[in-house]
Amino acid sequence: MRFFIWFFALLIGCQAAVWAQKGDPNKELMKGGPIGPDGALPPSPYLDRPLPELKGVVSWKTLAQVEAVKVKDRFVPQFSNSITALDKREVKLQGFMMPLDMGEKQKRFILSALPPSCAFCLPGGPDQLVEVQAKTPVRYGFEPIVVSGKLTVLRDDPMGLYYRLTEAVPVTR
């Protein structure tokens, strides 16, 4: 829960910084700017259909093979064998970048199965999000990206995440 509160506060701060750099968002809207006054992002062509599966890229269907199981007074993820086989392995993932820091290039971000539809909302549950720690900064954009890195399956993350990709680099298609 703390992660989500922190994440929302960060997104609000990012939006305020964008407005400070670019001026009044309502003026941008009148010119056909990308972000509306309610924080809405430009419509994505991927909203009505999932990302296409790519050869050699771990699918979001695979990452969704996890179940929350109640153990004593809390829920913990129980991963399928196909997911545990990916732990600490080099994999490729495809998704949408959700920045965690300011700037047009990001070294740490969330990769999401679905495009963000609002600057203040998470587009999915923990099985549809991967924390990415990149080797070098990656340029932010609204289009899906493919990154390669070492996948760690998180069994007891304090922020509630299930997956982390480290030493990540963008893959050109």
N, C-alpha and C positions, 0 to 999 in steps of 0.2 A: 504494500500500500504506500509506503514511503517513497518507493521508486516512482509510482504514478504521480504522486503529488509533486515530487521534485521535477519529473519530466514535464508536467503541465506548466509549472512555474517557469521552466527553462524555455518552453515554446512561447509563452507569453512574452518573456524577455527578448527572445529572438525577433518576434513580431514587432515589438516596440522599437528595437534597433533598426529594423528594416524601414519602418515609418520615419524614424529620425534621419536616416540616410537619404531616403527618397522623397520625403515630404508628406503632405497630407494624402492618405490613401483614397479619399473621395475624389481628389483631382485626378489620381491615376485611373480610377474607375471611369471617369468621364472620358479619358483618353483610351479606354479599353485596357487598363492595367491588369496585372495578373491576380491581385488579391483584393477581394471585396471587403467592405466595412465589417462584415460579420466574421472575417478570418477565413472565408471560403477560398480554397485553392482552385486553380483552373480545372475544369472537368477533365477527367482522364478517360481515354478510350478503353481502359482496362477495368472500369467500374462494373461493367455488365458481363465480363467474362474473365476467367482466371488466366494467369500468365501461361503461355504455351510451355510445355515441358521440353527441355533441351537435352540432347544426348550428352552424357557425362556430367550433368548438373543434378544434384540431389533435389528431388521434388518436394514441394510443400506438403503433398499427400503423405510422403514418407515421414516428414517431421511432425505430422499430425498424429502419428501412431503412438500417442501417449495418453495416459489416463490419470486423473487426479484421484488418489486413494487416501482415505482417511486413516491416519495412524495416530492413535491417542487423541489429542485435541487439535490436530492440524492436518492439512492435506499435503501430500507429497506426490511428485510425479512418478509414475511407473511407466518406464519406456519399453517399447517392443524390442525384440532381438535385433531387428534391422537397424534401429537407432543406436543401440548400444554397440553394435559392430562399427559404427562410424566414429565413436568416441576416440579422440586424440589422433584422428586421421586427417589427411589433406583432402579437402572436398571443395567443390564449386557450388555456390548458391546464387540464385537469381532473385531479385526483389527490388523494392523501392527504398531509396535512402530517406531516412528521417534524421536530420541533423541533431546533434546534442550540444554543439558549440556554435559560436558565431563564425561567420566567414563563408566564402564561397567554396572553400576546400575543407574537407572534414577528415580528421584522423580517427575519430571515434563517433560511431553513429549506430542507429538501429536499422536493420534491414527488415522490411516487412513484405509479407505475401501479397498484401493489397495496397493500392495507392492511398495515400492520405486524402481524405475528402474535406478535412478541416484542419487548420493549423493547431488546434487545441485538442484534437481527439486521437486516440490510438486506433488504428484500423483493424485490430484483431486481438486475439487472446495470446497467451504466452507461447502457444505452439506455432504461432504465425509471426513471431518476432525473433530476431537474432541480434545480439549485441556484436558489433564488428569493431575490432581494433586493427586499424590499417598500418602497414609498414610506412607508407608515405601518404600524405593527404590525397583524398579523392575528391574530384570536383562534384559539387552538388547539382542535381538536376531532377526534373519531374519524370523522366523516362526510366524504365527498369534498367538495372545494371547487373552484371555478373562479377562476383568476386571469388577469389580462391584463397584458402587459408586453412589453418588447423582448427577443426571443430572440437569443442569441448561440450559434453553433455553435462548440464548442471543439475545435480540431484537435490541440492539444498541451498539455492541461491537466496540471499537475504532480500533481494529486490524482486523475487518471483519469476526471474527469467529461467528458461529451460536450456537455451543454447548461447554459446559465445564462439565467435570466429576470430582467431588471433593471427598476427603476421599476415594479414589479408592484403591482397593486391588486386586491382581491377583486371578483368580478363577482357580482351578485345574479341569481338565476335566476327 
